[in-house]
Amino acid sequence: MNEAIPSINIEEVTPDDMLLDVREIDEWEAGHAPNAVHLALSTLAENGLEVPAGSRVQVICKVGGRSAQATNYLRSLGIDAVNVSGGMLAWEQAGQEVVTDSGETGWVS
């Protein structure tokens, strides 16, 4: 029996914890949360993830499917990770800032 993947809503995302964006590079370049760290789901296992001590990892993608997979994987490694429900689409709809790497206004791809 699989345990439910822990999730949080956009309103529960905290700047005190790492926000990990697991979308592909073209999606990231179009726009992302200002303080997010990018590591595509497709490269997560091979690249690993350095998590600051005491930090929870809040995992986000476009809608929530890939971030749920990444959350499950990180938790299997003993990392405190939660899925951000609704993903970047919910982030943008909630009026949260979306930026490009240059700091300009971005959009969710």
C-alpha positions as CSV (number, residue, x, y, z in Angstrom):
1,M,0.0,0.0,0.0
2,N,1.4,3.4,-1.1
3,E,1.3,6.3,1.3
4,A,-0.3,9.5,0.0
5,I,2.3,12.0,-1.3
6,P,2.3,15.0,1.1
7,S,1.1,18.1,-0.6
8,I,0.8,21.8,0.1
9,N,-1.2,24.6,-1.6
10,I,0.4,27.7,-3.1
11,E,-0.5,29.7,0.0
12,E,1.5,27.3,2.1
13,V,4.8,27.7,0.2
14,T,7.3,29.3,2.4
15,P,10.5,31.2,1.5
16,D,12.2,29.5,4.4
17,D,12.3,26.2,2.5
18,M,13.7,25.2,-0.8
19,L,11.4,25.5,-3.8
20,L,12.5,23.0,-6.4
21,D,11.1,23.4,-10.0
22,V,11.3,20.1,-11.8
23,R,10.0,21.3,-15.2
24,E,12.1,21.0,-18.4
25,I,14.6,23.8,-19.3
26,D,12.4,25.4,-21.9
27,E,9.6,25.7,-19.3
28,W,12.0,27.1,-16.7
29,E,13.4,29.7,-19.2
30,A,9.8,30.9,-20.0
31,G,9.2,31.7,-16.4
32,H,9.6,30.5,-12.8
33,A,9.2,31.5,-9.2
34,P,11.9,34.0,-8.3
35,N,13.7,32.0,-5.6
36,A,13.2,28.5,-7.1
37,V,16.0,26.1,-7.8
38,H,15.8,24.3,-11.2
39,L,16.5,20.6,-11.6
40,A,14.4,18.8,-14.3
41,L,12.7,15.6,-13.2
42,S,14.4,13.9,-16.1
43,T,17.8,14.6,-14.6
44,L,17.0,14.4,-10.9
45,A,18.3,10.9,-10.2
46,E,21.6,11.5,-12.1
47,N,22.3,15.0,-10.7
48,G,21.2,14.6,-7.2
49,L,20.0,17.4,-5.0
50,E,21.9,19.3,-2.2
51,V,19.3,20.3,0.4
52,P,20.3,22.9,3.0
53,A,20.3,21.4,6.5
54,G,16.8,21.7,8.1
55,S,15.1,22.7,4.9
56,R,12.1,21.0,3.5
57,V,11.9,20.7,-0.3
58,Q,8.7,22.1,-1.9
59,V,8.5,20.5,-5.3
60,I,6.7,22.3,-8.2
61,C,6.1,21.6,-11.9
62,K,3.5,22.9,-14.3
63,V,0.4,21.2,-12.8
64,G,1.5,18.7,-10.2
65,G,2.2,15.3,-11.8
66,R,5.9,15.5,-12.3
67,S,6.4,17.2,-8.9
68,A,4.5,14.4,-7.3
69,Q,6.9,11.9,-8.9
70,A,9.9,13.9,-7.8
71,T,8.5,14.3,-4.2
72,N,8.0,10.5,-4.0
73,Y,11.6,9.9,-5.2
74,L,13.1,12.5,-2.8
75,R,11.1,11.0,0.1
76,S,12.4,7.5,-0.8
77,L,15.9,9.0,-0.2
78,G,14.9,10.3,3.2
79,I,14.5,13.9,2.1
80,D,11.7,15.9,3.6
81,A,9.8,16.8,0.5
82,V,6.2,18.0,-0.3
83,N,4.4,18.4,-3.6
84,V,3.0,21.9,-4.5
85,S,-0.6,21.2,-5.6
86,G,-1.6,22.9,-8.8
87,G,2.0,23.7,-9.8
88,M,3.1,26.8,-11.6
89,L,-0.3,27.3,-13.2
90,A,-1.8,27.7,-9.7
91,W,1.2,29.8,-8.7
92,E,0.6,32.2,-11.6
93,Q,-3.2,32.2,-11.1
94,A,-2.7,33.1,-7.4
95,G,-0.9,36.3,-8.5
96,Q,2.6,35.1,-7.5
97,E,5.5,36.5,-9.4
98,V,6.8,34.6,-12.4
99,V,10.3,35.7,-13.7
100,T,12.9,34.8,-16.3
101,D,16.6,34.3,-15.4
102,S,17.2,37.9,-16.3
103,G,14.6,39.1,-13.8
104,E,12.0,40.1,-16.4
105,T,8.4,39.1,-16.2
106,G,7.9,35.5,-17.3
107,W,5.0,33.3,-18.1
108,V,4.1,29.6,-17.4
109,S,4.9,27.4,-20.3
